[in-house]
């Protein structure tokens, strides 16, 4: 990708980031100083920026009268269907009321950490297991009757480690979670209350 020719005062957007700013100075061929929309002054390579073309953006988001009429007609049709069927949409099952006695924990790394690339495989597994253990302790403490552990399918290492840890807990039973809802990547933990 070739670098755009930028001049002082040009409005720019970042190629790989959200946001943009205004060019303050052209420092050298291919380097500029910009003030971001947040007020920061940054030095960037011109190839990391895109010239902001307001006319092109307006053209891209322009809606014709015909398109607006079609959207309005579809909205009216959807509204009539909802009133007729009691808010059931075709092909959708009604949402079940949330069960407050069941907790869910998703151990997929992208749900737990911002940058999983910084962690080694051993650190990833340790982090997931520690997170699982905290979630299980919280479920027991909060009086939940079940904990659904979403570990994914993968190579099965996380699943086996989770189940190995569960063997050391008194008052829990575990088995595969509901296949139709979670697939084969989840374990259901039943928390058994001991009566005193």
N, C-alpha and C positions, 0 to 999 in steps of 0.2 A: 504494500500500500504506500503510495507516494504521499509525502507531507504536503498539506495545503499551504498556499502562500498566505501568510497572516500579516496583518498590519495593526498598528496601534489603534485601539478602540473597537476592534472586531469582537463580536460576541461569539464564544466558542463553547462546545460541549466536550466532555471527556469521552474517549472511545471506550474504555474499559471500566468506567465508574459512572455513578449517578451524579448529575449536576454539571455545572459549567461555570463560566465567568467571562471577564472582559480582558483583552490583551492590554497590558500596561506598557511593555517595551518589547522590541525585537532585539534580543541580545547578540545573537550570532546566527549564521545560516542554520536554520533548523531548530533554534532554541528561542523560547519566549518566556516572559514573566507575565503571569496573569493574576488577577484578583478574583477569587471564587465568589459565588453568590453568598457564601457564608462569611466573607470578609477576610479570608486568608490570602496571603500573597505567596504564590508558588512559582517555581521555575520548572518548565516542562519542555520536552521535545515536541516539535510541531506535529510529528507523526502520531502522538498520543491524543491529539485534539481534532475536532471536526468543526468546520465553520458552520455557525448556526444560521440556517436559511429560513427566516420566518415565513416567507411566501410559500415555500415548499411544504412546511408543516401545515399551514392553513389549507393548502390544496389537498393534502393527504387526509385531513379530517373533515373536509366539506361533505355535507350530506345533501343529496338532491331531494326535491319535494316528493318524488316517487318513493325513495327509500324511507323517508320519514313517515309517509302514509302507510307503507307496509309494516313498519315497526309498530305504529299505533294500532293497526288492524290486528296484528298478532297479540299485542297486549290485551286488547278488548276480548279476543277469542279466549285467551288464557284465563282472564278474569271470569268469563261466563262459565268455563269448564270448572274452575275452582268452586264457584257458587253452586253449580249443579251437583258436583261429586263430593262436596264437603271437604274441599282442600286436598283431595287426592290427585296427584298428577299421574297421567298414563305411564305405566311401566315402573312406577315407584311404589315401594311398600311403605305403609305408614310408619313414622318414626315411633319406636317404643319409648315409653317414659323412662327416664334415666334411673337406674337402680343405684341408690346411694350406698348400698352395702357391698358393691363390687368396685374394686379399684383396678386400674389398668396402668401398666408401665411399659413403655416402648424402649427397648435397649439398643435400637439401631443408633450407631455412633453419630450420624448426621443430626439426630434429634437431641443428642446430649452435649456435643462440643461444637464450637464454631469452626475450628481448623483441625480436622483429624489427621492431616498429613504430617503434623509435627510429632505424632506419637508412634512409637514402635508397636509391633503386633502385640507384644507382651503387655505394654502399657495400655493399649486399647482394651484388651481383655480384662485387665485388672480394674480399669475405670468402670467398665460395664458391670462387672461383678460387684464392685463396691456400691454402685448406684442401685443395682438390684437389691442388695442387702438392706440399704437404707429404705427403699420402697417397701420391702417386706416388713421390716420393723415398724414402719409408719402404719401399714395396713393392720398389723396386729394391735398396735397401740390405739388406733382409731376405731377398733371394733368392727372392721370389715369382715365379711364372711368369705369373700373370695378375692384373689389377686390374679389378674390375667397378665402373664409375662410374655410380651411380644419380643422374641429373640430372632426371628427370621429363620430361614432354612439354611443357607450357606453350606459350610462343611460340617455343621453340627457340633462344633467345639463349644460355642457359647451355650447351646441347649444342654449339652452333657454337663458342663460346669455348673450351670444353674441347678440342674437336678441333683448333682452331687452335693451341693451346698444344702439343698432342701432336706436331704437325708439326715442332717444333723439337727434339724428343728423338731422339737416335740410339738404335737398338736397341729400338724399340717399333713395333708394328703395332696398328691399332685398327679395329674394325667394330662394328655393332650387336650387342648382347648377345642371348642366348637369348630369343627372343620369347615362348615359352611360359612362361618363368620370370619375366621382368622386364617384359614388354610392350614398348612402343616407347620407353620412357623411360630406357634404359641403354646404355652403351657398354662393350664389352669391350676391354681393353688387353692385348695379349700382350707380355711382356717377353722379348726375345731375348737370350740369354747370348752374349757374345763369347768365343770360345776364344783363349787366349793361346798 
